[in-house]
């Protein structure tokens, strides 16, 4: 029988090795509120910032509108309890965005971490339009909007700096020198520590990095991307770019838009408590056959490991190149504790290969063609077919 293997501590020597084989990083001990916890920490890209391999996404805080209520609706008391549990486990990075419940997620997170700001890392985002705000400049990545959005996030979070500030999407109308100079000014002013992007195409990110390099401005050290066993498109373009340019990956929706929870099974109806009832059509589309092939394989591997389907799906991501941290959410304490069980161990190479085979799909052009020239242009993750 195949068995899961315990995480081994190995010292890295180079930046690219660190990005390509994150599982070699040391597991560090940290003391939070007097309690000792073991958590693996990885550098975010080529930056000096270390982040936990698991991070907590706070899209479940607030439930300020119908879309986010389908995710969860934690109030301040519950959010504070969830933050307590995260910190006890060494998870000190909390991800939010200004548009999550129209700012309510940031507000609740700020209250949940009150009095312990120095113990946590905050990641938030800007670019999209919030709620019913309809002004022509209340959207995008212009200097006007980024400064306005950053200062509003700082107020809601109750802090004077943001550790990782993301652009939530690419603004094709604002010149990149305006975008990157504005972000650089936020960094030099002390309001932002590091910058990252989210949902960019490869050329969006590469051109942005070139502008930062040309002027010596702060450059993106991370990209927050959709990546899961049900959606491996990240491997086609953005992962090779991240390896080449030293941009770490922060993974969002690692359970395939809520499909890899272990509750969705072949021949069974959708569980009554599932956000997919309200949000399935708004996220990535997956055929039933592909979904069930992946779930069937997850079931097999989970039984071999004595782990849950969710833990196996998250652990698979922790072993992929460039991945610095996997952002997961939780409606309640039970879900949170289960997700925390995804760290501290590793799937065997055979189990990873089994999951790779079940989840692999034929890439679109030009990637299927490029992969035929693997002798000189190898993909970042070898095909298992």
C-alpha positions in Angstrom: 0.0 0.0 0.0 1.2 3.5 -0.8 1.7 5.7 2.2 1.9 9.4 2.8 5.3 10.6 3.8 6.1 13.1 6.6 7.5 16.4 5.5 11.3 16.4 5.5 13.4 19.4 6.4 16.0 20.2 3.7 17.9 23.5 3.2 17.6 25.2 -0.2 20.5 26.9 -2.0 19.0 29.0 -4.8 16.0 31.1 -5.4 14.8 29.1 -8.4 15.3 25.8 -6.5 13.2 27.3 -3.7 10.4 28.1 -6.2 10.6 24.8 -8.1 10.7 22.6 -5.0 9.0 24.4 -2.2 8.6 21.2 -0.3 12.3 21.3 0.6 11.9 24.3 2.8 12.4 24.0 6.5 9.5 23.8 8.9 9.9 26.6 11.3 8.6 26.9 14.8 6.9 30.1 15.8 5.6 31.4 19.1 2.2 33.1 18.9 0.6 34.3 22.1 2.9 32.1 24.1 2.0 28.9 22.2 4.6 27.0 20.2 3.3 25.8 16.8 5.0 24.2 13.8 4.2 25.6 10.4 6.2 25.5 7.1 7.0 29.0 5.8 8.1 29.8 2.3 9.5 32.9 0.7 7.0 34.8 -1.4 8.8 34.8 -4.8 12.2 36.5 -4.6 11.1 38.7 -1.8 12.4 38.4 1.8 8.9 37.9 3.1 8.0 34.5 4.4 4.4 33.3 4.4 2.8 30.2 5.8 2.0 27.4 3.3 -1.6 27.7 4.4 -3.4 31.0 4.5 -6.9 31.9 5.6 -9.2 33.6 3.1 -11.8 35.8 4.7 -14.4 35.9 2.0 -16.6 34.1 4.5 -16.6 37.2 6.8 -19.7 39.3 6.8 -22.0 37.8 4.2 -22.8 41.3 3.1 -24.6 40.3 -0.1 -26.3 37.3 -1.7 -23.1 36.1 -3.4 -20.9 36.2 -0.3 -23.7 34.8 2.0 -23.4 31.6 -0.1 -19.7 31.5 1.1 -20.4 32.2 4.7 -21.4 35.0 7.1 -19.0 35.0 10.1 -19.6 37.9 12.5 -16.9 39.5 14.6 -17.1 37.0 17.4 -16.9 34.0 15.1 -14.2 35.6 13.0 -12.1 36.3 16.1 -12.4 32.6 17.1 -11.3 31.5 13.6 -8.3 33.9 13.7 -7.4 32.5 17.2 -7.3 28.9 15.8 -5.3 30.0 12.8 -2.6 31.7 14.9 -2.4 28.7 17.2 -1.6 26.6 14.1 1.0 29.1 12.8 -1.3 30.4 10.0 -0.6 34.2 10.2 -1.6 35.3 6.7 -5.1 36.5 6.2 -6.4 37.3 2.7 -9.3 39.7 1.9 -10.3 42.3 -0.7 -12.2 45.6 -0.7 -15.0 44.1 -2.8 -15.6 41.1 -0.4 -19.1 41.9 1.0 -18.5 45.5 -0.1 -15.8 46.1 2.5 -17.4 44.3 5.4 -14.9 41.4 5.2 -12.0 43.9 5.7 -13.9 45.6 8.6 -14.5 42.3 10.4 -11.0 41.1 9.8 -9.7 44.4 11.3 -11.7 43.9 14.4 -10.8 40.2 14.7 -7.0 41.0 14.7 -7.3 44.1 16.9 -4.5 44.3 19.4 -2.3 41.8 17.6 -1.6 43.5 14.3 2.2 42.7 14.5 1.4 39.0 14.7 -0.3 38.8 11.4 0.2 39.4 7.7 -2.7 41.1 5.8 -3.3 40.6 2.1 -6.0 42.7 0.4 -6.9 43.8 -3.1 -8.2 46.7 -5.2 -9.2 47.5 -8.8 -12.9 46.3 -9.0 -15.9 48.5 -8.5 -17.4 48.2 -5.0 -21.1 47.7 -4.6 -23.3 50.5 -5.9 -20.5 53.1 -6.3 -20.8 54.2 -9.9 -18.4 57.1 -10.4 -16.2 56.8 -13.6 -13.1 56.8 -11.5 -14.3 54.4 -8.8 -12.8 51.4 -10.7 -9.6 50.3 -12.2 -5.9 50.8 -11.4 -5.5 54.5 -12.0 -3.4 56.5 -9.6 -6.7 58.2 -8.5 -8.4 54.9 -7.7 -5.5 53.0 -6.2 -4.7 55.7 -3.7 -8.3 56.1 -2.8 -8.9 52.3 -2.5 -5.8 51.7 -0.4 -6.6 54.5 2.1 -10.2 53.1 2.4 -8.9 49.6 3.0 -6.5 50.9 5.7 -9.4 52.6 7.5 -11.6 49.5 7.4 -8.8 47.2 8.5 -7.8 49.6 11.3 -4.2 49.6 10.4 -1.6 51.9 8.8 0.0 49.4 6.5 -0.9 46.4 4.3 1.6 43.6 4.0 0.6 42.4 0.5 -1.4 44.6 -1.8 -2.9 43.0 -4.9 -4.3 44.3 -8.1 -7.5 42.2 -8.3 -7.5 42.3 -12.1 -5.7 43.9 -15.1 -6.7 47.4 -16.1 -6.0 47.7 -19.8 -7.0 51.4 -20.0 -4.5 52.8 -17.5 -0.9 53.1 -18.7 1.4 50.6 -16.9 3.8 53.3 -15.8 1.0 55.1 -14.0 -0.1 51.8 -12.3 3.4 50.7 -11.3 4.5 54.2 -10.2 1.4 54.5 -8.0 2.1 51.1 -6.4 5.7 52.0 -5.9 4.7 55.3 -4.2 2.4 53.3 -1.8 5.5 51.1 -1.0 7.9 54.0 -0.4 5.3 55.8 1.7 5.1 52.8 4.0 1.4 52.1 3.4 2.2 48.9 1.5 5.0 46.4 2.1 4.8 44.2 -1.0 2.8 44.2 -4.2 1.2 41.4 -6.1 -1.3 40.8 -8.8 -4.2 38.5 -9.4 -6.0 37.1 -12.5 -3.4 38.5 -14.9 -2.5 36.9 -18.3 1.1 36.0 -18.9 1.8 39.1 -21.0 0.1 41.4 -18.4 2.5 40.2 -15.7 5.6 40.1 -17.9 5.0 43.6 -19.2 4.4 44.9 -15.7 7.6 43.4 -14.5 9.5 44.9 -17.4 8.2 48.4 -16.5 9.2 47.9 -12.8 12.6 46.7 -13.8 13.1 49.6 -16.2 12.5 52.3 -13.6 13.7 50.4 -10.5 10.3 50.4 -9.0 8.7 47.8 -6.7 7.9 44.7 -8.7 5.2 42.0 -8.2 6.6 39.3 -5.9 3.4 37.2 -6.0 0.4 36.4 -8.2 -2.8 35.2 -6.7 -4.2 32.6 -9.1 -6.9 30.0 -9.5 -5.3 26.5 -9.3 -6.7 23.2 -8.3 -7.0 19.5 -9.3 -10.0 20.7 -11.4 -8.3 23.7 -13.0 -4.6 23.3 -13.9 -4.4 26.0 -16.6 -2.0 27.9 -14.3 0.7 25.4 -15.3 0.5 26.4 -18.9 1.8 30.0 -18.9 1.8 31.6 -15.5 3.7 28.9 -13.6 6.7 28.9 -16.1 6.7 32.7 -15.9 6.7 32.6 -12.1 9.7 30.2 -12.2 11.6 32.4 -14.6 10.8 35.7 -12.9 10.7 34.8 -9.3 7.0 35.4 -8.7 5.4 33.2 -6.1 1.9 31.9 -6.3 -0.9 32.5 -3.8 -3.6 30.0 -4.6 -7.3 30.9 -4.5 -10.2 28.5 -4.6 -7.9 25.5 -4.2 -10.9 23.1 -3.9 -12.2 23.9 -7.4 -14.8 26.4 -6.5 -16.1 24.3 -3.6 -16.3 21.0 -5.6 -13.5 19.1 -3.9 -15.0 19.1 -0.3 -15.6 15.3 -0.3 -19.4 16.0 -0.3 -20.0 15.8 -4.0 -20.2 12.2 -5.3 -21.0 10.5 -8.5 -24.8 9.7 -8.8 -25.7 11.8 -5.7 -27.5 15.2 -5.6 -25.7 18.4 -4.7 -25.5 18.7 -0.9 -28.1 21.1 0.6 -25.4 23.3 2.2 -23.3 24.2 -0.8 -22.4 27.5 -2.2 -22.6 25.9 -5.7 -26.4 26.4 -5.6 -25.9 30.1 -5.9 -22.4 30.4 -7.5 -21.8 27.5 -9.8 -22.4 29.5 -13.0 -20.2 32.4 -11.8 -17.0 30.3 -11.4 -14.9 27.9 -13.5 -17.0 25.3 -15.4 -16.1 21.6 -15.0 -17.7 18.7 -16.7 -19.3 16.1 -14.5 -17.2 13.3 -15.8 -13.9 15.1 -15.2 -15.1 16.1 -11.7 -16.0 12.6 -10.8 -12.8 11.1 -12.2 -10.8 13.4 -10.0 -13.1 12.8 -6.9 -12.8 9.0 -7.4 -9.1 9.2 -7.4 -9.1 11.5 -4.4 -11.2 9.0 -2.5 -8.6 6.2 -3.3 -5.6 8.4 -2.2 -7.5 9.7 0.9 -8.1 6.1 2.1 -4.4 5.2 1.5 -3.4 8.2 3.6 -6.0 8.1 6.3 -6.8 11.8 5.3 -9.9 13.6 4.1 -10.5 14.4 0.4 -10.1 18.1 1.2 -6.7 17.5 2.9 -5.4 15.5 0.0 -6.5 18.1 -2.6 -4.8 20.9 -0.6 -1.7 18.8 0.0 -1.3 18.1 -3.7 -1.1 21.9 -4.3 1.6 22.3 -1.6 3.9 20.2 -3.7 3.6 22.1 -7.0 6.3 24.5 -8.3 6.1 28.2 -7.4 3.3 27.7 -4.8 4.1 29.8 -1.8 0.8 29.6 0.0 -2.6 28.0 -0.5 -5.5 30.2 0.6 -8.5 28.3 2.0 -11.7 29.5 3.6 -14.0 28.0 6.3 -17.6 28.7 7.3 -16.9 27.4 10.8 -14.4 26.0 13.3 -15.0 22.4 12.1 -14.1 23.2 8.5 -11.1 25.3 9.6 -9.6 22.5 11.7 -10.1 20.0 8.9 -8.3 22.3 6.4 -5.4 22.9 8.7 -4.8 19.1 8.6 -3.5 19.6 5.0 -0.1 20.7 6.2 2.7 18.9 8.0 2.8 15.8 5.8 3.2 15.1 2.1 1.7 12.8 -0.5 4.1 10.2 -1.8 5.4 10.7 -5.4 3.3 7.8 -6.5 0.1 9.4 -5.1 1.0 12.7 -6.7 1.4 11.0 -10.1 -1.9 9.2 -9.6 -3.7 12.5 -9.0 -1.8 14.1 -11.9 -3.1 11.5 -14.3 -6.7 11.8 -13.1 -6.7 15.6 -13.4 -4.7 16.2 -16.6 -6.4 17.6 -19.6 -5.1 18.5 -23.1 -4.0 22.1 -23.0 -5.1 24.6 -25.6 -2.8 26.0 -28.4 0.0 26.9 -28.3 0.8 24.8 -25.2 -0.1 21.4 -26.6 2.3 22.2 -29.5 5.0 23.5 -27.2 4.9 20.4 -25.1 5.9 18.3 -28.1 9.3 20.2 -27.9 10.0 19.2 -24.3 13.6 18.5 -25.0 14.3 22.2 -25.1 11.0 23.7 -23.8 9.9 21.4 -20.9 6.7 22.1 -19.1 7.1 22.9 -15.4 5.2 19.8 -14.4 5.8 16.6 -16.5 2.8 15.0 -18.1 1.7 11.7 -16.6 0.0 10.4 -19.7 
